[in-house]
Each structure stands twice: as structure tokens, then as C-alpha cells.
């Protein structure tokens, strides 16, 4: 999960890491709501590649 929060523009750190100089604590997060799908469509896909990735909502 962590790789989806970090940014290459921020040298592979999250905004939280830059502000507080420590990793965020994900222990308090809970899954809520229905299953959702994040689009993975790119120009280099073939018709058999997956066009979405299964995701879930997280919150406190």
C-alpha cells in the first residue's frame, strides 16, 4: 500500500513524511464502503490487459 501513497516528485516520500519527518501510522484505518475500481488505462495496453484495479476505501 505504501508505494501508492508516495510520490516520485517528492523523492518517493509522502507529504506526511515531509511534514512530520516520520512514516504515517496506518493501524487506525478501517475498510468501509463497497469495492471500487481504479482505472489503469494507458496507451501501451493490449486488449487482454486489465483496465482497472480492485481497491477499497480506507478511513478512520
C-alpha positions as CSV (number, residue, x, y, z in Angstrom):
1,X,0.0,0.0,0.0
2,X,2.8,2.4,0.8
3,X,4.0,2.6,-2.8
4,X,0.7,4.1,-3.8
5,X,0.9,6.9,-1.3
6,X,4.5,8.1,-2.1
7,X,5.4,10.3,-5.0
8,X,8.5,10.3,-7.3
9,X,8.3,14.1,-7.4
10,X,8.8,14.1,-3.6
11,X,11.7,11.7,-3.9
12,X,9.4,8.7,-3.1
13,X,8.1,10.2,0.1
14,X,4.6,11.1,1.1
15,X,3.5,14.6,2.0
16,X,3.1,13.3,5.6
17,X,6.7,12.2,5.7
18,X,8.0,15.6,4.5
19,X,5.8,17.5,7.1
20,X,6.4,15.3,10.2
21,X,9.7,13.5,9.3
22,X,8.2,10.1,10.1
23,X,6.1,7.4,8.5
24,X,2.4,7.7,8.9
25,X,0.6,5.2,11.2
26,X,-1.9,3.1,9.2
27,X,-3.1,1.0,12.2
28,X,-6.2,3.1,12.8
29,X,-7.5,2.8,9.3
30,X,-10.6,0.7,8.6
31,X,-12.2,-0.5,5.4
32,X,-15.6,1.0,4.6
33,X,-18.0,1.1,1.7
34,X,-18.2,-1.0,-1.4
35,X,-15.5,-2.4,-3.6
36,X,-14.3,0.2,-6.0
37,X,-12.1,0.1,-9.2
38,X,-9.2,2.4,-10.1
39,X,-8.6,2.9,-13.8
40,X,-5.3,1.6,-15.1
41,X,-5.9,2.6,-18.7
42,X,-2.7,3.6,-20.6
43,X,-1.7,4.0,-24.2
44,X,0.5,0.9,-24.1
45,X,-2.2,-1.6,-23.2
46,X,-3.3,-4.6,-25.2
47,X,-6.9,-5.7,-25.2
48,X,-6.2,-8.5,-22.7
49,X,-4.6,-6.3,-20.1
50,X,-6.7,-5.4,-17.0
51,X,-8.3,-1.9,-17.4
52,X,-9.0,-1.5,-13.6
53,X,-7.5,-2.4,-10.3
54,X,-9.7,-3.6,-7.3
55,X,-9.5,-1.1,-4.4
56,X,-11.2,-0.3,-1.2
57,X,-12.0,2.8,0.7
58,X,-10.0,3.5,3.9
59,X,-10.8,5.9,6.8
60,X,-10.6,6.5,10.5
